[in-house]
Amino acid sequence: METLNYIINDIEPFDISAKITDVQTVFNQLTYSHVPVERDGHYIGCVSENDAYCFDNKKLLSDFQYALEPFHVLEDTNWLDILEAFALNNSNIMPVLGAENKYLGYYELGDIMSLFNNTPFLNETGGIIVVEKGAQDYSFSEVCQIVESNGTRIFGVFISKITDQTVQLTVKIGHTAMNSIVQTFRRYNYNVISHHEEDKFLEDLKERSEYLDKYLNI
């Protein structure tokens, strides 16, 4: 996906010699968690809003250079890596650098999220299945094979939870053959975490449980 069109450059980076009071004033006017900082025209990091308000406003930004956060992406960074960078750095802006750390502008989190919202994983109609298996036993190729062997399209799969012992996978599929796919996952020893109205296995268990309760109460 093309991300360069989303670069915004309406914020001039602070020079490292800027006054803290000026930084605080800018944060009062913005809703951003960070603003970029340069030295001699080269990006060196971001100052966070939380830090800026804690600094002595009689000092310069250079007095607190140790607190700058050097996160950034490059102009050719993949949009998924950009999204990951936002998550890892708990920021709602992401500086974009060109050659020799030249600051080109920044991405807004909302704009990058909109790219994800436009992927088939989210905007195609279909169903979601969440399955779980041992951390050493699951396979993306196996998950895809299970779905496609039941004649259904797969729109995406990702790891939504992981522990030392298990991995949960969230799978987006077409609407068809939901029950067959759920049963196939169970045959391959996947634990189906999500609940589905079409799941005849659970319906059968419920009917048997109700029958047993009725029998025991006779």
C-alpha positions as CSV (number, residue, x, y, z in Angstrom):
1,M,0.0,0.0,0.0
2,E,1.2,3.5,-0.8
3,T,1.9,5.5,2.3
4,L,4.0,8.4,1.1
5,N,0.8,10.3,0.2
6,Y,0.0,10.3,3.9
7,I,3.1,12.2,5.0
8,I,2.2,15.4,6.7
9,N,4.8,18.2,7.1
10,D,2.8,21.0,8.9
11,I,4.9,20.8,12.1
12,E,8.4,22.2,12.0
13,P,10.7,20.1,14.2
14,F,12.2,21.9,17.2
15,D,15.8,22.6,17.1
16,I,17.7,21.1,20.1
17,S,18.4,24.6,21.3
18,A,14.7,25.5,21.7
19,K,13.4,26.8,25.0
20,I,11.3,24.3,27.0
21,T,8.6,27.0,27.4
22,D,8.2,27.1,23.6
23,V,7.9,23.3,23.5
24,Q,5.2,23.4,26.2
25,T,3.3,26.1,24.3
26,V,3.2,24.0,21.1
27,F,1.9,21.0,23.1
28,N,-0.9,23.3,24.5
29,Q,-2.0,23.8,20.9
30,L,-1.7,20.3,19.6
31,T,-3.2,16.9,20.4
32,Y,0.0,15.0,19.5
33,S,1.8,12.8,22.0
34,H,5.2,13.8,20.6
35,V,6.9,16.4,18.5
36,P,10.2,15.9,16.5
37,V,13.5,17.4,17.3
38,E,16.5,18.2,15.0
39,R,20.1,19.2,15.4
40,D,21.8,20.9,12.4
41,G,18.9,19.9,10.2
42,H,19.0,16.2,11.1
43,Y,16.4,14.4,13.1
44,I,17.6,13.1,16.5
45,G,14.4,12.1,18.2
46,C,11.0,13.1,19.6
47,V,10.1,14.8,22.9
48,S,7.0,13.5,24.5
49,E,4.2,15.7,25.9
50,N,4.5,14.1,29.3
51,D,8.2,14.8,29.5
52,A,7.9,18.4,28.2
53,Y,5.5,19.3,31.0
54,C,7.8,17.9,33.6
55,F,10.9,19.8,32.4
56,D,12.0,23.1,33.9
57,N,10.6,25.7,31.6
58,K,13.5,28.0,32.2
59,K,15.9,25.5,30.5
60,L,16.6,24.5,27.0
61,L,15.6,21.3,25.2
62,S,19.3,20.5,24.9
63,D,19.4,20.1,28.7
64,F,17.1,17.1,28.4
65,Q,18.5,15.5,25.3
66,Y,18.8,12.2,27.2
67,A,14.9,12.0,27.3
68,L,14.5,12.2,23.5
69,E,13.0,9.1,21.9
70,P,14.7,8.2,18.6
71,F,11.8,6.3,17.1
72,H,11.0,6.8,13.4
73,V,10.3,5.0,10.1
74,L,11.8,5.4,6.7
75,E,10.1,6.6,3.6
76,D,10.0,3.1,2.1
77,T,8.9,1.3,5.4
78,N,5.9,-1.1,4.9
79,W,2.6,0.1,6.3
80,L,2.4,-2.9,8.7
81,D,5.9,-2.0,10.1
82,I,4.7,1.6,10.5
83,L,1.7,0.4,12.4
84,E,3.9,-1.7,14.6
85,A,6.2,1.3,15.2
86,F,3.2,3.2,16.5
87,A,2.2,0.4,18.9
88,L,5.7,-0.1,20.2
89,N,6.3,3.6,20.9
90,N,2.9,4.5,22.2
91,S,2.8,7.5,20.0
92,N,0.1,9.1,17.7
93,I,2.6,10.6,15.3
94,M,5.5,8.8,13.6
95,P,8.4,10.8,12.0
96,V,9.4,9.8,8.5
97,L,13.0,10.0,7.5
98,G,14.7,10.1,4.1
99,A,18.4,9.9,3.3
100,E,20.9,10.9,6.0
101,N,18.2,11.2,8.6
102,K,16.5,14.0,6.7
103,Y,13.1,14.7,8.3
104,L,10.4,14.5,5.6
105,G,7.3,14.9,7.8
106,Y,5.2,12.5,9.9
107,Y,2.4,10.0,9.8
108,E,-0.7,10.3,11.9
109,L,-1.9,7.1,13.6
110,G,-5.5,7.6,12.3
111,D,-4.3,7.8,8.7
112,I,-2.3,4.5,8.9
113,M,-5.2,2.8,10.7
114,S,-7.4,3.8,7.8
115,L,-5.2,1.7,5.5
116,F,-5.7,-1.3,7.7
117,N,-9.5,-0.6,7.7
118,N,-9.5,-0.8,3.9
119,T,-7.9,-4.2,3.7
120,P,-10.0,-7.3,2.8
121,F,-9.5,-8.6,6.3
122,L,-11.8,-5.8,7.7
123,N,-14.0,-4.6,4.8
124,E,-14.9,-7.9,3.1
125,T,-18.0,-9.6,4.5
126,G,-17.2,-12.9,6.1
127,G,-16.8,-14.8,9.4
128,I,-14.2,-14.8,12.1
129,I,-12.8,-18.0,13.7
130,V,-10.5,-17.9,16.7
131,V,-8.5,-21.1,17.2
132,E,-5.9,-22.2,19.7
133,K,-3.1,-24.8,19.6
134,G,0.3,-25.5,21.2
135,A,2.9,-23.0,20.5
136,Q,5.1,-25.6,18.8
137,D,2.2,-27.3,16.9
138,Y,0.4,-24.7,15.0
139,S,1.0,-23.9,11.3
140,F,-0.1,-21.0,9.1
141,S,0.0,-23.2,6.1
142,E,-2.2,-25.8,7.9
143,V,-4.7,-23.2,8.9
144,C,-5.0,-22.0,5.3
145,Q,-5.2,-25.5,4.1
146,I,-8.1,-26.3,6.5
147,V,-10.1,-23.3,5.3
148,E,-9.4,-23.7,1.6
149,S,-10.0,-27.5,1.6
150,N,-13.5,-26.7,2.6
151,G,-14.0,-24.5,-0.5
152,T,-13.9,-21.2,1.4
153,R,-11.8,-18.1,0.7
154,I,-9.4,-16.9,3.4
155,F,-9.0,-13.1,3.8
156,G,-6.4,-13.2,6.5
157,V,-4.9,-14.8,9.6
158,F,-2.8,-13.4,12.4
159,I,-1.6,-14.3,15.9
160,S,-3.9,-12.6,18.3
161,K,-2.5,-14.1,21.6
162,I,0.6,-16.0,22.5
163,T,1.9,-17.6,25.7
164,D,4.8,-20.0,26.4
165,Q,2.4,-22.9,25.8
166,T,-0.3,-21.8,23.3
167,V,-1.0,-19.6,20.4
168,Q,-4.3,-18.1,19.4
169,L,-5.0,-17.4,15.7
170,T,-7.7,-15.2,14.4
171,V,-8.9,-16.2,10.9
172,K,-11.1,-14.2,8.6
173,I,-12.9,-16.4,6.1
174,G,-15.8,-16.2,3.6
175,H,-19.3,-17.0,4.9
176,T,-19.6,-20.5,3.4
177,A,-18.9,-23.8,5.1
178,M,-18.4,-22.3,8.6
179,N,-19.5,-25.5,10.4
180,S,-17.4,-27.8,8.3
181,I,-14.3,-25.6,8.9
182,V,-14.9,-25.5,12.6
183,Q,-15.2,-29.3,12.7
184,T,-12.0,-29.7,10.6
185,F,-10.1,-27.5,12.9
186,R,-11.1,-29.8,15.8
187,R,-10.0,-32.8,13.8
188,Y,-6.6,-31.2,13.5
189,N,-6.5,-30.7,17.3
190,Y,-7.2,-27.0,17.3
191,N,-9.3,-25.7,20.2
192,V,-12.0,-23.4,18.7
193,I,-12.2,-20.4,21.0
194,S,-14.9,-18.4,19.1
195,H,-18.6,-19.3,19.3
196,H,-20.6,-19.9,16.1
197,E,-24.3,-20.4,15.6
198,E,-23.6,-23.0,12.9
199,D,-21.5,-25.1,15.2
200,K,-23.4,-28.4,15.3
201,F,-20.8,-30.0,17.5
202,L,-21.7,-27.6,20.4
203,E,-25.4,-28.0,19.6
204,D,-25.1,-31.8,19.9
205,L,-23.2,-31.5,23.2
206,K,-25.9,-29.2,24.5
207,E,-28.6,-31.7,23.5
208,R,-26.8,-34.6,25.0
209,S,-26.2,-32.7,28.2
210,E,-29.9,-31.7,28.5
211,Y,-30.9,-35.4,27.8
212,L,-28.5,-36.6,30.5
213,D,-29.9,-34.0,33.0
214,K,-33.4,-35.1,32.2
215,Y,-32.4,-38.8,32.6
216,L,-30.7,-38.2,36.0
217,N,-33.7,-36.3,37.3
218,I,-36.1,-39.1,36.5
